[in-house]
Amino acid sequence: MARLVAWLIGVPLAVLAAVFAVANRHDVRLELWPFPWSLDLPVYLAVLGPLVAGLLAGLLLAGLSGLRTRARVSAERRRAESLQRQLDTALKDAEKARAEAETAKALPKPAAPDQAA
């Protein structure tokens, strides 16, 4: 569902960006104040370039912010797997002890040593 929504939003935006780029091909001078440099760029690059740069910066920051959470989830998953292995081992040991106790109950009691000496 999310993929469909992404396509329904992304494709029209891409078409609008393409139409904007075709309609705005003339150059514009960008003065990089306080530096002595200037750039002559097509209008669509002057508008869509920062938009794409902002999108990429946002994706990078979102990925980096989720990095700590993903690391925590991974550590907790490893901890849960370790605890599950310990629990399985403890349950096997308990079952083995229970079986030994049942076997011990079924055996006849040893005869008491003679105290008439």
C-alpha positions in Angstrom: 0.0 0.0 0.0 2.8 2.4 0.9 4.5 1.7 -2.4 1.3 2.5 -4.3 1.0 5.8 -2.4 4.6 6.6 -3.1 4.0 6.0 -6.9 0.8 8.0 -6.8 2.7 11.0 -5.3 6.1 10.5 -6.9 5.1 10.2 -10.5 3.0 13.4 -10.7 5.8 15.3 -8.9 8.3 14.0 -11.3 6.1 15.1 -14.2 5.7 18.5 -12.7 9.5 18.8 -12.2 10.1 17.9 -15.8 7.5 20.3 -17.1 9.0 23.0 -14.9 12.5 22.3 -16.2 11.4 22.4 -19.8 9.5 25.7 -19.3 12.3 27.4 -17.4 15.5 26.8 -19.4 16.7 30.4 -19.6 19.7 31.4 -17.5 19.7 33.3 -14.3 22.8 34.8 -12.5 23.3 33.8 -8.9 25.6 36.1 -6.9 27.3 34.3 -4.1 27.6 37.2 -1.7 29.9 37.9 0.2 32.2 36.0 -2.1 33.2 37.5 -5.4 31.8 34.6 -7.4 28.7 34.3 -9.4 27.0 31.4 -11.3 25.0 31.4 -14.5 22.5 28.5 -14.1 19.2 27.6 -15.8 16.3 28.6 -13.6 15.2 25.0 -13.2 18.6 24.1 -11.7 18.5 27.1 -9.4 15.1 25.9 -8.1 15.2 22.1 -8.3 18.9 21.8 -7.3 18.4 23.1 -3.8 15.2 21.1 -3.5 17.0 17.8 -4.4 19.9 18.8 -2.1 17.5 19.3 0.8 15.8 16.0 0.0 19.1 14.2 0.1 20.2 16.0 3.3 16.8 15.0 4.9 17.2 11.4 3.9 20.7 11.3 5.3 19.7 12.9 8.6 16.7 10.5 8.9 18.9 7.5 8.2 21.5 8.7 10.8 18.8 9.4 13.4 17.4 5.9 13.0 20.9 4.4 13.3 20.9 4.4 17.1 17.4 2.8 17.2 18.4 0.1 14.7 21.5 -0.7 16.8 19.5 -0.9 19.9 16.9 -3.2 18.3 19.7 -5.4 17.0 21.3 -5.6 20.5 18.0 -6.4 22.1 17.3 -9.1 19.5 20.7 -10.7 20.3 19.9 -10.5 24.0 16.5 -12.1 23.5 18.0 -14.9 21.5 20.6 -15.5 24.2 18.0 -15.5 26.9 15.8 -17.9 24.8 18.8 -20.3 24.5 19.4 -20.1 28.3 15.7 -20.8 28.9 15.7 -23.8 26.6 18.8 -25.2 28.3 17.2 -24.6 31.8 14.0 -26.4 30.6 16.0 -29.4 29.3 17.9 -29.6 32.6 14.7 -29.4 34.6 13.1 -32.1 32.5 16.2 -34.3 32.9 16.1 -33.7 36.7 12.4 -34.5 36.8 13.0 -37.8 34.9 15.8 -38.7 37.3 13.6 -38.0 40.2 10.8 -40.2 38.8 13.4 -42.9 38.2 14.6 -42.6 41.8 11.1 -42.9 43.1 10.5 -46.1 41.1 13.6 -47.8 42.5 13.3 -49.9 45.6 14.7 -48.4 48.7 18.0 -49.9 49.8 17.8 -52.1 52.9 18.7 -50.6 56.1 22.0 -51.8 57.5 21.8 -54.2 60.4 22.1 -52.4 63.7 22.2 -55.5 65.8 25.9 -55.8 66.2 
